Amino acid sequence: MKRFPSFSFGLVLGVALFAFLDGVQAQEKYPGRPIELVVPFGPGGTADLAARAYSDDLAKLLKVPITVVNRAGGTGIQGTSYVINGKKDGYTLLGTTDTPLKVMPVISKEVNYDPLKAVIPIGHLGYAPSVFAVKSDSPFKTLAELIDYARKNPGKIKNAASGFGTESFFNLQFLSHKENIKIISIPFKGGGEAVVALLGGHTDMASNTLASLSPQLKAGTVRGLAICAKKRHPDFPDIPTTAEIGYPDLTLAVWTAIFTPAGVPQQVIDVLVPAVEKTFKNPQVIERATNAGIVVEYKGPQETRKLLESGIEIVKKVAQEAEMVK
């Protein structure tokens, strides 16, 4: 009787076992292990504050640990690229502001992804308007005073920015272009670092989000000169808006949301979308986010995508006017 080599049977069995295990793994219920929530900015900024406001509650709903990981660099480009180019299995999510998806693709040559094709929106938590602020002992009591000084002293005022290309940075550049003044912006890896620089006296002002500046504004260590919005913020009614002092177009706000990289299984989307909605509507999450200076306004995947699409068009228009297009 003809004998087959013994290794043939083992090879066939191995292939069959691998196929079986692979099939079992494919049918595993998601999520089955810890999730990494990548924040593409440093600690203390809007994206970081938002992620830490909801990550624990989302983890409880999904019944797996969620670790917030800060991957700062390139105004969000590095961390965003890390998620986009990573595994498409639902275990690496992007918790970010819209900056690396809405602004940077318009003004930076470093971006090598299409935000409308590279990520899938899961849910929008809310937004944080930008604020022009100075230390409480600053001689500038109004934005008009600061502009007047900057006009007479080109390049003398230094601004702490949460990053090149952030909405806060963008708003200041637009203001500078409108008023024909020169303010030197120093980009940091996040809103937290920018606030520290302002408080330490390393800069004369900060263009940052309300989320990052809220604790200092409440403590009285920082003075808000203007909020980039159309109406005053209920928690800071004494700070005028840019719209009311003559800059109706200077209202670009930062919003924050969760995304997955494009290409994840539909099963992952089906699990994450309702879980994120429930989490973002949780009263405790809303309270934490609100206390962090975020105006909570939940939006689902389709609304978030439309917000991103319209935001990109607005940025293109404003960037053209401020001569910031890449």
Number of C-alpha atoms within 10 A of each C-alpha: 3 4 5 8 8 8 9 10 11 11 11 11 12 12 12 12 12 12 12 12 12 12 11 11 11 11 10 10 11 18 18 12 12 15 18 18 24 26 30 31 33 23 20 20 26 32 32 26 21 31 25 20 22 20 19 18 20 23 17 13 13 20 13 16 16 21 17 19 19 17 19 21 17 22 25 28 23 18 23 32 18 16 25 22 12 13 13 17 16 22 20 22 25 29 30 28 30 25 26 25 24 26 25 26 23 20 20 18 10 12 18 10 16 10 22 16 10 18 23 21 23 25 27 27 28 22 26 25 23 30 29 25 30 29 23 16 10 13 11 20 15 17 18 13 13 17 20 13 15 20 17 11 13 13 13 14 17 18 26 28 32 31 28 23 25 30 30 30 24 26 25 24 23 20 20 17 14 12 13 13 18 20 22 16 22 18 20 22 22 28 32 22 20 29 27 13 20 21 18 11 12 14 22 23 30 31 32 34 30 32 28 28 29 20 15 17 19 12 9 12 14 23 24 27 23 23 28 31 23 18 14 18 17 8 13 14 10 12 18 21 23 24 18 15 11 9 15 13 15 21 20 21 23 25 26 24 26 27 28 25 24 17 15 16 12 10 14 17 19 12 15 23 17 14 19 25 19 15 25 26 14 14 11 14 22 23 13 17 25 19 16 22 24 27 19 22 13 20 19 17 19 13 14 23 20 12 16 20 15 13 18 21 14 15 22 19 13 18 19 14 13 17 13 17 18 12
